[in-house]
């Protein structure tokens, strides 16, 4: 089976002119459990791993939320208010958008896509025509119309593990999201300042995907996600090896592993080099003990 997969990957990449050395045909070393690397022009799978496995997708859900909001043609400059229903009682995630915060629908979209703001995404659903239930219904109808047959949506934030999909379905979601100029713009925006009129504060939000600020990456659309059930996830449409490539990385272990996997895929495609996965750093415990003197200084442990 491994030899068959190696042959498939090598033939596919060779036809695209991406690799010339058969020793690199096995594919990149990755920590993500489900992976799909797709040529966005031809639709060919350059590399796949558990691409049809159904799994929770966390905040990648917000791409679909943004699409149905824009499809509804709602006024982007209408003010929406964060209310008690926007609090996260499921995962207890934090937010700097306090009760009574008024932001435009445009700003809610920006914060949802760029910094994965859960209260903003929930508010978008509440203010959808017919409310949150209608928004979720529209999300599932949109998925069905796109042929995402293994995808189900349960809320507009992605906090529920009931939001599930496959790497293959999410490649379709990413390509479709890229046809919405505002989603492409907001999801790849590096940061955003928003004025909170109720408090007079100006809040600074950063993109949840550090790669958008990297000079080595040219990303058209992206979204990160994380809840315990989904692991670390990221989806992107980016220029790799001088062609548009959809990259879907799901259920990766470790805080930085999804970005490390993205880097390993990019290097593999551009050079054929299979990068090793770095070994976890071992933190050595200090030998200093409470009350033991070192160089005439008393070592005292402090609580943090």
TILUM-473537 format. One line per field, with one value per atom (N, C-alpha, C): residue in one letter; chain; atom name; x, y negated, z negated. Coordinates in steps of 0.2 Angstrom, whole numbers, plus 5000, padded with zeros to 4 digits. Layout:
N
aa = [A  ...] $
ch = [A  ...] $
at = [CA  ...] $
u = [X  ...] $
v = [Y  ...] $
w = [Z  ...] $
***
This chain:
304
aa = [X  X  X  X  X  X  X  X  X  X  X  X  X  X  X  X  X  X  X  X  X  X  X  X  X  X  X  X  X  X  X  X  X  X  X  X  X  X  X  X  X  X  X  X  X  X  X  X  X  X  X  X  X  X  X  X  X  X  X  X  X  X  X  X  X  X  X  X  X  X  X  X  X  X  X  X  X  X  X  X  X  X  X  X  X  X  X  X  X  X  X  X  X  X  X  X  X  X  X  X  X  X  X  X  X  X  X  X  X  X  X  X  X  X  X  X  X  X  X  X  X  X  X  X  X  X  X  X  X  X  X  X  X  X  X  X  X  X  X  X  X  X  X  X  X  X  X  X  X  X  X  X  X  X  X  X  X  X  X  X  X  X  X  X  X  X  X  X  X  X  X  X  X  X  X  X  X  X  X  X  X  X  X  X  X  X  X  X  X  X  X  X  X  X  X  X  X  X  X  X  X  X  X  X  X  X  X  X  X  X  X  X  X  X  X  X  X  X  X  X  X  X  X  X  X  X  X  X  X  X  X  X  X  X  X  X  X  X  X  X  X  X  X  X  X  X  X  X  X  X  X  X  X  X  X  X  X  X  X  X  X  X  X  X  X  X  X  X  X  X  X  X  X  X  X  X  X  X  X  X  X  X  X  X  X  X  X  X  X  X  X  X  X  X  X  X  X  X  X  X  X  X  X  X  X  X  X  X  X  X  X  X  X  X  X  X  X  X  X  X  X  X  X  X  X  X  X  X  X  X  X  X  X  X  X  X  X  X  X  X  X  X  X  X  X  X  X  X  X  X  X  X  X  X  X  X  X  X  X  X  X  X  X  X  X  X  X  X  X  X  X  X  X  X  X  X  X  X  X  X  X  X  X  X  X  X  X  X  X  X  X  X  X  X  X  X  X  X  X  X  X  X  X  X  X  X  X  X  X  X  X  X  X  X  X  X  X  X  X  X  X  X  X  X  X  X  X  X  X  X  X  X  X  X  X  X  X  X  X  X  X  X  X  X  X  X  X  X  X  X  X  X  X  X  X  X  X  X  X  X  X  X  X  X  X  X  X  X  X  X  X  X  X  X  X  X  X  X  X  X  X  X  X  X  X  X  X  X  X  X  X  X  X  X  X  X  X  X  X  X  X  X  X  X  X  X  X  X  X  X  X  X  X  X  X  X  X  X  X  X  X  X  X  X  X  X  X  X  X  X  X  X  X  X  X  X  X  X  X  X  X  X  X  X  X  X  X  X  X  X  X  X  X  X  X  X  X  X  X  X  X  X  X  X  X  X  X  X  X  X  X  X  X  X  X  X  X  X  X  X  X  X  X  X  X  X  X  X  X  X  X  X  X  X  X  X  X  X  X  X  X  X  X  X  X  X  X  X  X  X  X  X  X  X  X  X  X  X  X  X  X  X  X  X  X  X  X  X  X  X  X  X  X  X  X  X  X  X  X  X  X  X  X  X  X  X  X  X  X  X  X  X  X  X  X  X  X  X  X  X  X  X  X  X  X  X  X  X  X  X  X  X  X  X  X  X  X  X  X  X  X  X  X  X  X  X  X  X  X  X  X  X  X  X  X  X  X  X  X  X  X  X  X  X  X  X  X  X  X  X  X  X  X  X  X  X  X  X  X  X  X  X  X  X  X  X  X  X  X  X  X  X  X  X  X  X  X  X  X  X  X  X  X  X  X  X  X  X  X  X  X  X  X  X  X  X  X  X  X  X  X  X  X  X  X  X  X  X  X  X  X  X  X  X  X  X  X  X  X  X  X  X  X  X  X  X  X  X  X  X  X  X  X  X  X  X  X  X  X  X  X  X  X  X  X  X  X  X  X  X  X  X  X  X  X  X  X  X  X  X  X  X  X  X  X  X  X  X  X  X  X  X  X  X  X  X  X  X  X  X  X  X  X  X  X  X  X  X  X  X  X  X  X  X  X  X  X  X  X  X  X  X  X  X  X  X  X  X  X  X  X  X  X  X  X  X  X  X  X  X  X  X  X  X  X  X  X  X  X  X  X  X  X  X  X  X  X  X  X  X  X  X  X  X  X  X  X  X  X  X  X  X] $
ch = [A  A  A  A  A  A  A  A  A  A  A  A  A  A  A  A  A  A  A  A  A  A  A  A  A  A  A  A  A  A  A  A  A  A  A  A  A  A  A  A  A  A  A  A  A  A  A  A  A  A  A  A  A  A  A  A  A  A  A  A  A  A  A  A  A  A  A  A  A  A  A  A  A  A  A  A  A  A  A  A  A  A  A  A  A  A  A  A  A  A  A  A  A  A  A  A  A  A  A  A  A  A  A  A  A  A  A  A  A  A  A  A  A  A  A  A  A  A  A  A  A  A  A  A  A  A  A  A  A  A  A  A  A  A  A  A  A  A  A  A  A  A  A  A  A  A  A  A  A  A  A  A  A  A  A  A  A  A  A  A  A  A  A  A  A  A  A  A  A  A  A  A  A  A  A  A  A  A  A  A  A  A  A  A  A  A  A  A  A  A  A  A  A  A  A  A  A  A  A  A  A  A  A  A  A  A  A  A  A  A  A  A  A  A  A  A  A  A  A  A  A  A  A  A  A  A  A  A  A  A  A  A  A  A  A  A  A  A  A  A  A  A  A  A  A  A  A  A  A  A  A  A  A  A  A  A  A  A  A  A  A  A  A  A  A  A  A  A  A  A  A  A  A  A  A  A  A  A  A  A  A  A  A  A  A  A  A  A  A  A  A  A  A  A  A  A  A  A  A  A  A  A  A  A  A  A  A  A  A  A  A  A  A  A  A  A  A  A  A  A  A  A  A  A  A  A  A  A  A  A  A  A  A  A  A  A  A  A  A  A  A  A  A  A  A  A  A  A  A  A  A  A  A  A  A  A  A  A  A  A  A  A  A  A  A  A  A  A  A  A  A  A  A  A  A  A  A  A  A  A  A  A  A  A  A  A  A  A  A  A  A  A  A  A  A  A  A  A  A  A  A  A  A  A  A  A  A  A  A  A  A  A  A  A  A  A  A  A  A  A  A  A  A  A  A  A  A  A  A  A  A  A  A  A  A  A  A  A  A  A  A  A  A  A  A  A  A  A  A  A  A  A  A  A  A  A  A  A  A  A  A  A  A  A  A  A  A  A  A  A  A  A  A  A  A  A  A  A  A  A  A  A  A  A  A  A  A  A  A  A  A  A  A  A  A  A  A  A  A  A  A  A  A  A  A  A  A  A  A  A  A  A  A  A  A  A  A  A  A  A  A  A  A  A  A  A  A  A  A  A  A  A  A  A  A  A  A  A  A  A  A  A  A  A  A  A  A  A  A  A  A  A  A  A  A  A  A  A  A  A  A  A  A  A  A  A  A  A  A  A  A  A  A  A  A  A  A  A  A  A  A  A  A  A  A  A  A  A  A  A  A  A  A  A  A  A  A  A  A  A  A  A  A  A  A  A  A  A  A  A  A  A  A  A  A  A  A  A  A  A  A  A  A  A  A  A  A  A  A  A  A  A  A  A  A  A  A  A  A  A  A  A  A  A  A  A  A  A  A  A  A  A  A  A  A  A  A  A  A  A  A  A  A  A  A  A  A  A  A  A  A  A  A  A  A  A  A  A  A  A  A  A  A  A  A  A  A  A  A  A  A  A  A  A  A  A  A  A  A  A  A  A  A  A  A  A  A  A  A  A  A  A  A  A  A  A  A  A  A  A  A  A  A  A  A  A  A  A  A  A  A  A  A  A  A  A  A  A  A  A  A  A  A  A  A  A  A  A  A  A  A  A  A  A  A  A  A  A  A  A  A  A  A  A  A  A  A  A  A  A  A  A  A  A  A  A  A  A  A  A  A  A  A  A  A  A  A  A  A  A  A  A  A  A  A  A  A  A  A  A  A  A  A  A  A  A  A  A  A  A  A  A  A  A  A  A  A  A  A  A  A  A  A  A  A  A  A  A  A  A  A  A  A  A  A  A  A  A  A  A  A  A  A  A  A  A  A  A  A  A  A  A  A  A  A  A  A  A  A  A  A  A  A  A  A  A  A  A  A  A  A  A  A  A  A  A  A  A  A  A  A  A  A  A  A  A  A  A  A  A  A  A  A  A  A  A  A  A  A  A  A  A  A  A  A  A  A  A  A  A  A  A] $
at = [N  CA  C  N  CA  C  N  CA  C  N  CA  C  N  CA  C  N  CA  C  N  CA  C  N  CA  C  N  CA  C  N  CA  C  N  CA  C  N  CA  C  N  CA  C  N  CA  C  N  CA  C  N  CA  C  N  CA  C  N  CA  C  N  CA  C  N  CA  C  N  CA  C  N  CA  C  N  CA  C  N  CA  C  N  CA  C  N  CA  C  N  CA  C  N  CA  C  N  CA  C  N  CA  C  N  CA  C  N  CA  C  N  CA  C  N  CA  C  N  CA  C  N  CA  C  N  CA  C  N  CA  C  N  CA  C  N  CA  C  N  CA  C  N  CA  C  N  CA  C  N  CA  C  N  CA  C  N  CA  C  N  CA  C  N  CA  C  N  CA  C  N  CA  C  N  CA  C  N  CA  C  N  CA  C  N  CA  C  N  CA  C  N  CA  C  N  CA  C  N  CA  C  N  CA  C  N  CA  C  N  CA  C  N  CA  C  N  CA  C  N  CA  C  N  CA  C  N  CA  C  N  CA  C  N  CA  C  N  CA  C  N  CA  C  N  CA  C  N  CA  C  N  CA  C  N  CA  C  N  CA  C  N  CA  C  N  CA  C  N  CA  C  N  CA  C  N  CA  C  N  CA  C  N  CA  C  N  CA  C  N  CA  C  N  CA  C  N  CA  C  N  CA  C  N  CA  C  N  CA  C  N  CA  C  N  CA  C  N  CA  C  N  CA  C  N  CA  C  N  CA  C  N  CA  C  N  CA  C  N  CA  C  N  CA  C  N  CA  C  N  CA  C  N  CA  C  N  CA  C  N  CA  C  N  CA  C  N  CA  C  N  CA  C  N  CA  C  N  CA  C  N  CA  C  N  CA  C  N  CA  C  N  CA  C  N  CA  C  N  CA  C  N  CA  C  N  CA  C  N  CA  C  N  CA  C  N  CA  C  N  CA  C  N  CA  C  N  CA  C  N  CA  C  N  CA  C  N  CA  C  N  CA  C  N  CA  C  N  CA  C  N  CA  C  N  CA  C  N  CA  C  N  CA  C  N  CA  C  N  CA  C  N  CA  C  N  CA  C  N  CA  C  N  CA  C  N  CA  C  N  CA  C  N  CA  C  N  CA  C  N  CA  C  N  CA  C  N  CA  C  N  CA  C  N  CA  C  N  CA  C  N  CA  C  N  CA  C  N  CA  C  N  CA  C  N  CA  C  N  CA  C  N  CA  C  N  CA  C  N  CA  C  N  CA  C  N  CA  C  N  CA  C  N  CA  C  N  CA  C  N  CA  C  N  CA  C  N  CA  C  N  CA  C  N  CA  C  N  CA  C  N  CA  C  N  CA  C  N  CA  C  N  CA  C  N  CA  C  N  CA  C  N  CA  C  N  CA  C  N  CA  C  N  CA  C  N  CA  C  N  CA  C  N  CA  C  N  CA  C  N  CA  C  N  CA  C  N  CA  C  N  CA  C  N  CA  C  N  CA  C  N  CA  C  N  CA  C  N  CA  C  N  CA  C  N  CA  C  N  CA  C  N  CA  C  N  CA  C  N  CA  C  N  CA  C  N  CA  C  N  CA  C  N  CA  C  N  CA  C  N  CA  C  N  CA  C  N  CA  C  N  CA  C  N  CA  C  N  CA  C  N  CA  C  N  CA  C  N  CA  C  N  CA  C  N  CA  C  N  CA  C  N  CA  C  N  CA  C  N  CA  C  N  CA  C  N  CA  C  N  CA  C  N  CA  C  N  CA  C  N  CA  C  N  CA  C  N  CA  C  N  CA  C  N  CA  C  N  CA  C  N  CA  C  N  CA  C  N  CA  C  N  CA  C  N  CA  C  N  CA  C  N  CA  C  N  CA  C  N  CA  C  N  CA  C  N  CA  C  N  CA  C  N  CA  C  N  CA  C  N  CA  C  N  CA  C  N  CA  C  N  CA  C  N  CA  C  N  CA  C  N  CA  C  N  CA  C  N  CA  C  N  CA  C  N  CA  C  N  CA  C  N  CA  C  N  CA  C  N  CA  C  N  CA  C  N  CA  C  N  CA  C  N  CA  C  N  CA  C  N  CA  C  N  CA  C  N  CA  C  N  CA  C  N  CA  C  N  CA  C  N  CA  C  N  CA  C  N  CA  C  N  CA  C  N  CA  C  N  CA  C  N  CA  C  N  CA  C  N  CA  C  N  CA  C  N  CA  C  N  CA  C  N  CA  C  N  CA  C  N  CA  C  N  CA  C  N  CA  C  N  CA  C  N  CA  C  N  CA  C  N  CA  C  N  CA  C  N  CA  C  N  CA  C  N  CA  C  N  CA  C  N  CA  C  N  CA  C  N  CA  C  N  CA  C  N  CA  C  N  CA  C  N  CA  C  N  CA  C  N  CA  C] $
u = [5004  5000  5004  5010  5014  5018  5019  5023  5018  5011  5006  5005  5005  5004  5010  5016  5022  5022  5020  5020  5015  5009  5004  5006  5009  5012  5017  5022  5027  5025  5021  5018  5014  5010  5006  5011  5016  5020  5025  5027  5031  5028  5021  5017  5017  5017  5016  5023  5028  5035  5038  5035  5037  5043  5044  5049  5053  5059  5063  5066  5066  5070  5065  5065  5060  5061  5066  5067  5063  5060  5056  5048  5047  5040  5035  5038  5033  5029  5031  5027  5031  5028  5031  5030  5034  5033  5028  5022  5017  5014  5012  5009  5001  4999  4991  4988  4983  4979  4976  4973  4970  4973  4975  4978  4976  4975  4974  4978  4982  4986  4983  4980  4976  4978  4980  4981  4974  4974  4967  4965  4970  4968  4966  4969  4968  4963  4963  4959  4962  4968  4972  4974  4974  4977  4984  4988  4995  4997  4994  4995  4989  4988  4982  4983  4980  4981  4974  4970  4964  4959  4960  4956  4948  4946  4939  4936  4941  4939  4935  4929  4925  4927  4928  4931  4928  4928  4926  4931  4929  4933  4934  4931  4932  4930  4934  4933  4934  4936  4935  4928  4924  4916  4915  4919  4917  4918  4921  4921  4914  4911  4904  4899  4900  4896  4897  4903  4904  4900  4901  4897  4890  4887  4879  4877  4881  4880  4880  4885  4886  4881  4879  4874  4867  4866  4860  4859  4865  4865  4863  4865  4863  4868  4865  4869  4875  4881  4887  4889  4885  4887  4881  4877  4872  4876  4874  4877  4874  4878  4876  4878  4874  4876  4878  4883  4885  4881  4877  4873  4874  4870  4871  4871  4867  4867  4873  4878  4884  4890  4888  4893  4894  4900  4902  4901  4895  4894  4896  4899  4901  4908  4912  4920  4923  4918  4921  4927  4926  4932  4931  4937  4937  4936  4934  4933  4934  4936  4937  4931  4926  4920  4915  4914  4910  4903  4898  4891  4890  4885  4884  4888  4893  4898  4894  4895  4892  4897  4896  4901  4897  4899  4896  4896  4892  4892  4899  4901  4908  4913  4913  4918  4918  4911  4910  4913  4912  4915  4923  4925  4933  4936  4933  4935  4934  4929  4927  4932  4934  4938  4945  4947  4954  4957  4953  4956  4951  4947  4942  4938  4936  4932  4925  4924  4918  4912  4912  4906  4904  4909  4907  4903  4906  4903  4896  4895  4889  4884  4886  4881  4879  4884  4882  4876  4876  4871  4864  4865  4859  4855  4859  4856  4855  4856  4854  4847  4844  4837  4834  4830  4827  4831  4836  4840  4845  4848  4854  4851  4845  4843  4843  4840  4840  4847  4852  4859  4862  4861  4864  4860  4854  4850  4853  4854  4857  4864  4868  4875  4875  4870  4870  4867  4862  4860  4865  4870  4875  4880  4882  4886  4884  4877  4874  4874  4873  4873  4881  4886  4893  4895  4891  4893  4897  4897  4900  4896  4896  4891  4893  4899  4901  4902  4899  4899  4893  4893  4887  4889  4884  4886  4881  4883  4879  4878  4883  4883  4887  4887  4891  4898  4900  4906  4911  4909  4914  4915  4913  4914  4911  4905  4902  4906  4907  4911  4906  4900  4895  4896  4901  4903  4908  4906  4911  4912  4917  4918  4924  4926  4932  4937  4943  4948  4946  4943  4941  4935  4931  4925  4928  4932  4935  4939  4942  4945  4940  4934  4929  4927  4926  4924  4929  4936  4941  4941  4940  4940  4934  4928  4922  4923  4926  4927  4931  4936  4940  4937  4931  4927  4923  4923  4921  4926  4927  4932  4933  4928  4928  4931  4929  4932  4939  4941  4948  4952  4949  4953  4953  4947  4947  4951  4951  4954  4962  4964  4971  4974  4970  4972  4976  4982  4986  4984  4980  4978  4972  4969  4963  4962  4961  4959  4952  4949  4941  4940  4936  4934  4928  4928  4922  4919  4913  4910  4908  4906  4903  4908  4914  4919  4925  4925  4930  4936  4937  4943  4944  4950  4952  4956  4953  4956  4960  4965  4969  4969  4967  4966  4971  4974  4979  4976  4979  4977  4979  4975  4976  4981  4982  4987  4993  4999  5005  5008  5006  5009  5007  5001  4999  5004  5008  5013  5020  5021  5027  5028  5034  5036  5037  5038  5038  5032  5026  5020  5015  5012  5007  5000  4996  4990  4984  4980  4974  4968  4967  4962  4964  4962  4964  4959  4960  4956  4959  4960  4963  4957  4958  4953  4956  4953  4955  4949  4948  4944  4947  4946  4950  4948  4941  4939  4942  4944  4946  4954  4957  4964  4966  4972  4974  4973  4970  4968  4969  4971  4971  4970  4967  4965  4968  4970  4973  4972  4972  4973  4979  4985  4991  4995  4999  5004  5010  5010  5016  5019  5025  5028  5025  5024  5021  5015  5010  5004  4999  4993  4988  4987  4988  4987  4982  4977  4973  4977  4978  4981  4976  4975  4970  4974  4975  4978  4973  4971  4967  4969  4967  4969  4976  4980  4987  4989  4994  4995  5001  5000  5005  5003  5004  5002  5004  5011  5013  5014  5011  5012  5009  5003  4999  5003  5007  5011  5017  5020  5026  5024  5018  5016  5015  5013  5012  5019  5023  5030  5033  5032  5035  5032  5026  5022  5025  5026  5028  5036  5040  5047  5047  5043  5043  5041  5035  5033  5038  5041  5046  5053  5055  5062  5062  5057  5057  5060  5062  5066  5060  5061  5057  5060  5057  5060  5058  5062  5061  5057  5053  5049  5053  5054  5059  5056  5061  5060  5058  5053  5051  5057  5057  5062  5061  5067  5066  5068  5064  5065  5068  5075  5078  5076  5074  5072  5078  5077  5083  5084  5091  5093  5093  5091  5091  5085  5086  5080  5079  5073  5071  5076  5078  5083  5090  5092  5099  5102  5108  5112  5116  5116  5120  5124  5130  5134  5132  5130  5128  5121  5117  5111  5106  5101  5096  5091  5090  5085  5078  5073  5066  5061  5057  5052  5046  5044  5038  5032  5026  5020  5019  5017  5015  5008] $
v = [5006  5000  4994  4994  4988  4987  4992  4992  4989  4991  4988  4981  4979  4972  4968  4970  4967  4966  4971  4970  4965  4965  4960  4953  4952  4945  4943  4948  4946  4944  4949  4947  4941  4940  4933  4927  4927  4922  4921  4927  4926  4923  4925  4922  4914  4912  4905  4901  4905  4903  4900  4903  4901  4905  4911  4915  4919  4920  4924  4930  4930  4936  4941  4947  4952  4953  4952  4953  4948  4943  4938  4940  4945  4947  4949  4951  4953  4948  4942  4936  4933  4928  4924  4927  4926  4928  4923  4926  4921  4924  4919  4921  4921  4918  4918  4924  4926  4933  4933  4928  4928  4922  4924  4919  4919  4913  4913  4907  4909  4904  4904  4899  4899  4894  4896  4891  4887  4881  4877  4876  4877  4876  4882  4888  4894  4898  4897  4901  4908  4909  4915  4914  4920  4921  4922  4918  4918  4923  4922  4927  4927  4933  4934  4939  4938  4942  4942  4947  4948  4942  4940  4935  4935  4941  4942  4944  4943  4944  4939  4940  4935  4933  4927  4924  4917  4916  4909  4904  4898  4893  4886  4886  4880  4873  4868  4862  4861  4866  4866  4865  4867  4866  4859  4854  4847  4845  4849  4847  4848  4853  4855  4849  4847  4842  4836  4834  4828  4828  4834  4835  4834  4837  4836  4829  4826  4819  4814  4815  4811  4813  4820  4822  4819  4817  4814  4807  4804  4797  4792  4794  4789  4783  4778  4771  4772  4771  4772  4766  4761  4755  4755  4760  4760  4762  4759  4760  4766  4771  4777  4776  4779  4778  4785  4785  4791  4792  4798  4799  4805  4807  4812  4819  4819  4825  4827  4822  4823  4825  4826  4829  4836  4839  4846  4850  4853  4858  4865  4866  4873  4874  4869  4870  4865  4860  4855  4851  4850  4846  4839  4835  4828  4824  4818  4812  4806  4801  4794  4790  4793  4789  4790  4785  4786  4785  4786  4786  4778  4777  4771  4768  4771  4769  4768  4762  4761  4761  4765  4765  4766  4764  4765  4772  4775  4781  4783  4777  4778  4779  4776  4777  4784  4786  4793  4798  4797  4802  4801  4796  4795  4799  4798  4801  4808  4810  4818  4821  4818  4822  4821  4815  4813  4816  4814  4816  4822  4825  4830  4828  4822  4820  4823  4827  4831  4827  4822  4818  4815  4812  4809  4814  4820  4825  4827  4827  4829  4824  4817  4812  4811  4813  4814  4819  4824  4829  4826  4823  4821  4815  4811  4806  4808  4814  4817  4817  4816  4816  4823  4823  4829  4831  4828  4830  4835  4838  4842  4849  4851  4858  4857  4852  4851  4850  4847  4847  4854  4858  4865  4869  4868  4871  4869  4862  4860  4862  4863  4866  4873  4877  4884  4884  4880  4880  4878  4873  4871  4876  4880  4886  4891  4892  4897  4895  4888  4886  4886  4886  4886  4893  4898  4905  4907  4903  4905  4910  4917  4922  4924  4923  4926  4921  4915  4909  4908  4906  4904  4898  4893  4887  4887  4885  4885  4878  4874  4867  4862  4856  4851  4850  4853  4851  4857  4863  4869  4871  4868  4871  4878  4879  4886  4891  4897  4902  4905  4903  4905  4902  4897  4895  4899  4903  4908  4908  4910  4911  4915  4915  4919  4914  4916  4912  4911  4916  4915  4910  4911  4906  4899  4898  4891  4888  4892  4890  4886  4889  4886  4879  4879  4873  4868  4869  4864  4861  4865  4863  4858  4860  4856  4850  4850  4844  4839  4841  4837  4833  4835  4831  4825  4825  4819  4814  4808  4804  4802  4801  4798  4804  4810  4816  4816  4816  4816  4811  4805  4799  4799  4801  4800  4806  4812  4818  4817  4813  4813  4806  4802  4796  4797  4794  4795  4793  4787  4785  4780  4778  4773  4769  4763  4759  4758  4759  4757  4752  4748  4743  4745  4746  4748  4742  4740  4733  4733  4739  4739  4738  4740  4739  4734  4732  4727  4730  4737  4741  4742  4742  4745  4751  4757  4763  4765  4769  4771  4779  4781  4788  4791  4796  4799  4805  4807  4813  4819  4824  4830  4835  4833  4837  4833  4834  4830  4830  4835  4836  4830  4826  4821  4815  4815  4810  4812  4818  4820  4819  4816  4814  4820  4826  4832  4835  4832  4835  4830  4832  4828  4831  4829  4833  4828  4832  4828  4829  4834  4835  4840  4839  4844  4844  4849  4849  4855  4853  4858  4860  4865  4868  4872  4872  4876  4877  4883  4885  4892  4894  4900  4906  4907  4912  4912  4906  4905  4905  4903  4902  4896  4895  4888  4889  4885  4885  4879  4879  4873  4875  4871  4871  4865  4866  4860  4861  4856  4856  4851  4854  4850  4852  4848  4849  4853  4859  4863  4867  4866  4869  4866  4859  4855  4857  4860  4862  4861  4860  4860  4867  4867  4874  4873  4878  4878  4883  4880  4884  4885  4891  4893  4897  4894  4898  4898  4905  4905  4910  4908  4912  4913  4908  4908  4907  4911  4911  4906  4902  4896  4890  4885  4878  4875  4877  4874  4879  4885  4890  4889  4886  4885  4880  4875  4871  4874  4878  4882  4887  4890  4894  4891  4885  4880  4879  4877  4876  4882  4888  4894  4896  4894  4896  4891  4885  4880  4881  4883  4885  4891  4896  4902  4901  4897  4895  4891  4886  4882  4885  4889  4892  4899  4903  4910  4913  4908  4910  4912  4918  4920  4918  4913  4910  4915  4916  4920  4916  4919  4916  4915  4909  4908  4912  4914  4917  4912  4914  4910  4908  4901  4899  4902  4904  4907  4901  4899  4894  4897  4895  4898  4895  4899  4896  4893  4888  4885  4889  4890  4894  4890  4883  4879  4881  4882  4884  4878  4878  4873  4873  4867  4866  4868  4870  4872  4865  4864  4858  4859  4854  4854  4847  4847  4841  4836  4838  4834  4831  4834  4831  4837  4835  4840  4841  4847  4849  4850  4846  4846  4848  4853  4854  4849  4847  4842  4845  4844  4846  4841  4844  4840  4842] $
w = [5000  5000  5000  4996  4996  5002  5006  5012  5017  5017  5021  5020  5014  5012  5015  5014  5016  5023  5027  5034  5036  5033  5035  5034  5028  5026  5031  5033  5037  5044  5047  5053  5054  5049  5049  5048  5044  5043  5049  5052  5058  5064  5065  5070  5069  5063  5062  5062  5063  5063  5056  5051  5044  5041  5043  5040  5046  5045  5049  5046  5040  5036  5033  5036  5033  5026  5023  5015  5011  5014  5011  5012  5015  5017  5012  5006  5001  4998  4998  4995  4989  4987  4981  4975  4970  4963  4960  4957  4955  4948  4944  4937  4938  4943  4944  4945  4942  4943  4950  4953  4959  4963  4970  4974  4981  4984  4991  4994  4999  5003  5010  5012  5019  5023  5030  5035  5036  5035  5035  5043  5047  5054  5058  5057  5060  5055  5049  5044  5042  5045  5043  5036  5032  5025  5026  5024  5024  5018  5012  5007  5003  5000  4996  4991  4985  4979  4975  4975  4972  4974  4980  4983  4983  4982  4981  4974  4969  4963  4960  4957  4954  4947  4946  4940  4938  4932  4930  4933  4935  4938  4935  4929  4925  4928  4928  4931  4938  4942  4949  4951  4946  4947  4949  4947  4948  4955  4959  4967  4969  4967  4970  4967  4960  4957  4961  4963  4967  4974  4977  4984  4983  4978  4978  4976  4972  4970  4977  4981  4987  4992  4992  4997  4995  4989  4987  4988  4991  4993  4987  4981  4976  4976  4973  4973  4968  4971  4968  4963  4963  4959  4953  4953  4948  4941  4936  4929  4926  4924  4920  4913  4908  4901  4898  4895  4891  4885  4884  4879  4875  4870  4866  4870  4875  4879  4883  4883  4886  4882  4875  4871  4872  4872  4873  4867  4866  4861  4862  4868  4870  4868  4870  4870  4865  4863  4859  4862  4868  4871  4870  4870  4868  4874  4872  4877  4874  4878  4876  4878  4881  4883  4878  4873  4868  4869  4864  4865  4867  4872  4874  4880  4881  4887  4893  4896  4903  4908  4913  4919  4925  4931  4937  4939  4943  4946  4950  4953  4956  4951  4946  4941  4937  4936  4934  4939  4945  4950  4950  4949  4949  4943  4937  4931  4931  4934  4934  4939  4945  4949  4948  4945  4944  4938  4932  4926  4922  4926  4924  4918  4918  4912  4912  4906  4906  4904  4900  4899  4905  4909  4915  4920  4921  4925  4923  4916  4913  4915  4914  4915  4923  4927  4934  4936  4932  4932  4929  4924  4920  4925  4928  4932  4939  4941  4947  4948  4954  4955  4952  4947  4944  4938  4937  4931  4932  4926  4926  4929  4928  4931  4938  4941  4948  4951  4947  4950  4951  4946  4946  4952  4953  4958  4965  4965  4972  4973  4967  4968  4971  4968  4970  4978  4979  4986  4991  4989  4993  4994  4989  4989  4994  4994  4998  5006  5007  5013  5016  5012  5014  5015  5013  5014  5008  5002  4996  4992  4995  4993  4986  4984  4977  4972  4973  4968  4965  4959  4955  4950  4950  4946  4940  4934  4928  4925  4926  4924  4929  4927  4932  4930  4924  4921  4922  4922  4922  4915  4910  4903  4902  4906  4905  4909  4906  4910  4915  4915  4920  4927  4927  4934  4936  4941  4944  4951  4954  4961  4962  4969  4971  4974  4975  4978  4985  4988  4995  4996  4991  4992  4990  4985  4984  4989  4994  4999  5004  5004  5008  5005  4998  4994  4995  4995  4996  5003  5008  5015  5016  5013  5013  5009  5003  4999  5003  5007  5011  5016  5018  5023  5020  5013  5010  5008  5011  5010  5003  4999  4992  4988  4989  4985  4986  4993  4994  4991  4991  4988  4980  4977  4970  4967  4970  4967  4967  4972  4973  4970  4967  4964  4958  4957  4952  4945  4945  4939  4940  4934  4935  4928  4929  4923  4923  4918  4917  4911  4913  4907  4904  4897  4893  4890  4893  4891  4884  4882  4875  4869  4871  4866  4868  4874  4877  4878  4877  4879  4886  4888  4895  4894  4897  4896  4902  4901  4906  4907  4913  4914  4919  4918  4923  4926  4932  4936  4932  4931  4928  4932  4938  4942  4943  4940  4940  4947  4951  4958  4963  4961  4965  4965  4960  4959  4961  4964  4966  4973  4975  4981  4986  4983  4987  4990  4987  4989  4993  4998  5002  5001  4996  4995  4997  5000  5003  4998  4995  4990  4985  4978  4973  4967  4963  4957  4953  4946  4941  4937  4933  4929  4923  4917  4912  4907  4905  4899  4898  4892  4889  4894  4896  4900  4907  4910  4917  4917  4912  4912  4916  4917  4921  4928  4931  4938  4942  4948  4953  4960  4963  4971  4974  4980  4984  4991  4995  5002  5003  5005  5006  5012  5014  5020  5017  5019  5018  5024  5025  5031  5037  5037  5042  5045  5040  5042  5036  5037  5032  5029  5022  5019  5013  5012  5006  5001  4995  4990  4984  4983  4977  4972  4966  4961  4955  4953  4947  4942  4936  4930  4929  4928  4927  4920  4918  4911  4909  4904  4902  4905  4901  4902  4909  4911  4917  4923  4921  4926  4933  4933  4939  4944  4941  4945  4947  4943  4944  4950  4950  4955  4962  4962  4968  4971  4966  4969  4972  4969  4971  4978  4979  4986  4991  4989  4994  4996  4991  4993  4997  4996  5000  5007  5008  5014  5018  5015  5019  5020  5016  5016  5016  5015  5014  5008  5003  4997  4992  4989  4983  4977  4974  4967  4962  4957  4951  4946  4942  4937  4931  4929  4923  4917  4913  4907  4902  4898  4892  4888  4886  4882  4875  4872  4865  4860  4856  4851  4845  4844  4838  4831  4826  4820  4816  4813  4809  4803  4802  4796  4790  4790  4784  4780  4774  4769  4765  4762  4757  4751  4750  4744  4745  4751  4753  4756  4753  4755  4761  4766  4771  4772  4772  4772  4767  4761  4756  4757  4762  4763  4761  4758  4756  4761  4763  4769  4766  4768  4765  4771  4770  4776  4775  4780  4780  4784  4781  4785  4791  4796  4802  4805] $
***
